Every structure is written in structure tokens, then in C-alpha cells.
Amino acid sequence: MAPTLLADVGLPSAGRVLSIQSHTVHGYVGNKAAVFPLQILGFDVDPINSVQFSNHTGYATVKGQVLDGEQLWALIEGLEANDLLHYTHLLTGYIGSVSFLETILRVVDKLRSVNPNLIYVCDPVMGDDGKFYVKPELVPVYREKVVPVATMLTPNHFEAEQLTGRRIETEADALEACIALHAAGPSKVVITSLPINNMLTVVGSHVQSKGKAPKQFKIIVPKLHSYFTKFPDDLDKAAELAVSSLQAVLKNTIADYDKARALPAPKTHQLELRLIQSVNELRSPEVKFPVETI
């Protein structure tokens, strides 16, 4: 049977995405990791780089620039002056300051004044494994201001705990956290990287209509023992395909790591995601970890 295309599960056949995330000249994080997969799935993507660094922070040296809120707003004003704010989606990732995050809220308002049906997908990048990547003062801004205006939220386990103020240790905890986040605003929530029994569980929840119980699901995948620096009506199926794509990219990357380990003292640049080399898996992933309705 031919593999299912991710673009065939209810995602728009075409859309225009404004993606505000980090950028590295070398390697794949933030916009460098997001733009290419979105484009091969048929989306036009306009990236704004919240930071522009030579490489990710896993290297000994990092050089580059950080965009501030005023500079972000100047770009939005330029787009508006030329009637270029007709976006179907807004995607945000790593944001390093409260002032920049506050400007993101202005961007959401501005884009929705042009398209009231704008889908805002927020990846609230704050930390992982019990540690913050950002200043803790961003947490209340995300919780009180950003979450209420997001259409879809994709926190990891640690970030979901910060946003809900509750411990998440079990699948049931994660489902309750999803319901709490729904009550705050977003109709779609996917909590990633919940460690259970040396596996990782992805838990998703979708409120399809007000007053009805959300459609909830889980996907269980193997925990890969490597460190990597960092949807639609049928959310469960889209998540299933996205997880399959991501697992394939990571496994392709690890396979190259293993080759690099055969060399004397593998370098940091040998540990970058093999994104371009995984184009077939991104476009037509083989489902190895099926979604389970809860």
C-alpha cells in the first residue's frame, strides 16, 4: 500500500505561513528546521528570524544577532505597507525576551485584523528536562497572554507543567493538562516527550466543537538515547504522520552519528539533523507508531 501523504489528512492544500523563530547559518534549528518541511508539504513560508546565529549553542562559539521587539514590528509595518499580511497561519518558536513576546501578541492582533480565521500555532519553547532555556519571567506571559490567543499549542512535558502549574507524570495527568489548556484558549493541544517506562508518549487533544468532550489520543515511540538541540481537523492522524517523519529524521541522523563515531574525535558539525537527506520521509512517512484513541 502506498504511504499516506501528510498533506492528504485534512491540512490545507495551500496556505501562507509567517514563521517567527530562531535561525542558524549552519545546522537545523528553528526556522531552518521548520521552513523546508512546510514548503515540501505545499505551504508558502515567510520566515522572520528572532535570532540569527552562526550555529546552535551546542558549539563552543556562537556569534550573531538578536532581533528586538521594535525591529520585529518594523518588519510587520513594512509588510503591511505593501499589503502583504495575508497569512493563513502564524507559527512561533523560540523567543528570548518578554518584550519580543509582547510584540508577538501585537502581531497576532494585526494578522487577525486582516484574517480573523488566522491559525496561530505556538510552540512555547521554554525548556526541557527540568531546565529553562529562557528567563522564567516569560512563563507568566505565555500562560496569561499567549495561550489564550493560540489556536494550537505544542508544549513538551516540562513546558506543559509550567503552563498549567501542575505535575505531569502519567498519561492521565497529561490528558487533564490538555483539558486545562483548552479551557485557557487553544482548541488543539499536543504535549510531546512525556517519559513513561523508557518510552516517550505524545498526547494530543482536540476540541472539535464547543460543549463536547475533546477527541484525545496518544502515540508511543521509543526513546532515542541522543540529544538534539532544538495541525488540522484530523489532528490525531496528522500527529501520527508528523511523529513518524520526526522519528525517521532522528534515526537517519543517528545512523550518520554512528558512522562519524568510527572517525577519530567526531566534531559537533557531524551531529546536525539530516533534514534534507530525509526529504522522502518528510513527504511520505511510513507509520510505525500508530495513534491510539483514548
N, C-alpha and C positions, 0 to 999 in steps of 0.2 A: 504494500500500500504506500502510495506517495506520501511524504511527510507533509504535515499541515503547515501552511504559511501563517506566521504570526499576524500578517495583515488581513487574514481571512476570518478572524474571530470577532468581528464587530468594531475593530478600530476604523477610524476614518480612512478612506482610500487616499485622501489628500488633506493636508492641513498645514498651517504655518505656525511654527513654534518659536517663541522667544525664550532662549535658554540662558539664564544668568548663573554662571558657575565659574569655578576656577579654571585655569589654563596653564599647561606646561609646554614649553617648546619641545622638550624631549619626553617621551613616555605618554601614558594614557591615564589621566585622571580628569574629573570634572567634565568640562566641555569636550576635551579631547576624547573622552570615553563615551560621551553621550551623542554627539552630533552624527558621527558616522553610522551607528546602528539605526538612528531615527531616519537618516536620509535613505538608507537602503530599504527601509520599510515604507518609503513614499512620502515622507514629510519634508517640507521645506523648513530649514532651521536657520534662524538668525542668532548667532551667539554673542553675548556680552560677557567679557571675562572679568570676574570680580577681582581676580589677581592674575598676573602674568609672570610666571617664574621660569627660570631656566630648566628646572627639573623638579621632581617632587621632593618632599622634605626627608626622604629616606637617604638622600645623598649627604655627603659631608659638607658640601657647599651649596647654597641656594641664593641666586641673585634674581632680582626682578622688581616689579612694581605692584602696588595695591591700589585698586580703584576706590575712591571715596564716594559718599552719597551724592555730593554735588556733581561729580564727574558722571556718575550714572544718570542723574536727572538731565544733564546736558545732552546725553545721547538720546534720551527719550524725547526731549524737546526737538532735537534735530529730526528724529523720525516723524514726530507729529507735524512739524512744519512742512514736510513733504508728503503728508497723508499716508504714512507707512506703518500705522499702528493697527492694522487689520490682522490681528492674530487670533487663532483658534485656541491656542494653548500657551500657557506660561509655565516654564519649568525652572525651579530654583534649587541650588545645591549649597555648597559651602559658602558661608557668609561670615566674615570675621569680626564685624563690629555692630554695635547696636544702631549707630547712625545709618549704616548701609542697610540694615534690616528694616529700619523705619522707612527708608526710601523705597524699599521693595513694596511696602504697603501702599505708598503713593502710586507706584507703577501698577499695582493690581487695580486700584481705583480708576486710574487713567485708561487702562486697557478695557475695563468693563464699561466705561462710558462710551467706548467705541463698539464693543461687542459684549452685550450683557450675558451672553452664553459662554464666555471665556472659561475654559477649563484650566484651573490652577493646580498643577502637580507640585507639591512641596516635599522635597527630601530634606528634613530638618537636621542637617549634619551638625552634630554637637559633640559626639564622642563615641566610644565603644569600649567594651571590656572594662567597664567601671571607671574610665578615664575620659576627661573632657579634651576635645581638640580646640575648643573655643572658650572664651571667657564665660563663666557661669551666669553673668548678668544677661546673656542672650536668652536664657531659658524662660524667664517670665514673659519676655516679648513674644517668643514663639507661642507659649501657652495661652497668653491672654489676647494677643492681637493677630498672629499669623494663622494659627489653627482655625479660628472662626471663619476666615475668608478662603481657606483652601478647599478645593473640590476633592482632592485626593492627597493622602498623607502616606509617606513611606518611611517611617522611622525604623531603626533597628531596635533590638531588645533594650539596650541601655537608654536610647533616646525616648522610647515609649514610656519607660519608667519615669524619666524626667518630665515628660509632658502630662502624665496622669497623676504623678505623685504617689504611685503605688508600686509595690514589688511585683515583678512578673517572673514567676519561677515555673509555672506549669502552663499547659495548653489552655486550661480553664481561665487562668489569670490573664492570658493574652487575649482571649475572647472577651472577657469583661473589660479589659483596657480598650479594645476596639469599640465596644458599646459606649464607653465613657467619651472616647474621642468623637464618635458620631454625634453625641449629644452636644459637643462643643462646636460642631460645624461640618466637617467633611463627610460626604456620603460614602466615600471609598477609603478604606484603611488597609494597608498591608504592613504587618510587623515582620521584619526579617531577622534572621540569625538568632532565634531562640534556642539555646543549647539544652537538649534533653537526651540523656543516655548516649552521649558521644555522637549524637546526630544533630543536625540543625533543622528546626521546624519553621516554615514560613506560614504565618497565619493571616488570612485575609477576611474582610467583612465588607459587605456592600448593601447599603440601604437603597433598595430599588424604588420604593415609594413610601411616603410618609405614613406613619401609623401601622406599618407592617414590620415584622421581625426581619432583621438583616439576613441576607444569604451569606453563610460563613463557610470557610473551607480551610484546609491545611495541605501543605506539601512537605514531605520529609525527605531530606537529602543528606548524603554523607558529609561529615565534617572533614574538609580538606586541611591537612596539617601544614599549612603555609600561610604566610601573612601577606596581604595585599593592601597597599595604600589606596587609599581611595583618592489609566487603562480604561476603559471602555465598558460597555454593557455587560459582556461576559467576562467579568473580572477574574473569575476563577480560572477559566481557560487561558486567558492572556497571561496570568501569573504562572501557570503551568509551563507555557512555552517560554516565557522570559527566564524562569528558573533553569529550564533545560538549556537555553542558549548560554546563560551565565556559567553553568557547570561545565559546558563544553569548552568555553573560552578558558576557564581556570585550568581544566585538565590539559588543554593544549599548551598552556603556559608552563604548567608543572613538568610536562614532558620535555620541554625545552630546558627547564631548570636542570633536570636530570642529566641532559647532555652537557650542560655548562659545568656541572659538578665534576665531570670527567676531566675538565681542564684544570690547570693549576690556578688556585685562588680566583674563583668566579667573581666578576665585577658586578656592581649594582645595576649597571645598564642591561645586564643579561637577565634581570628579574622583572622586566616590564611586561605588562599584559600583551599577549599575542592576539591583538584585536583584528587587525587587517587579515592575518593569516586564518582567522576563524569566520570569514565572511559567509561561508555556506551554512555554518551552524547558527549564525545570527539570522540569516534569511529563512532557513528551513530547519529548525531544530528537531532533533529526534527526541520524543518524550520518553524519558527513562524514569521519571519520578512523577507518577500520576497524581492529580489533585484528588483529595478526598473531601466530600461534603460532610459537614459537621451538623 
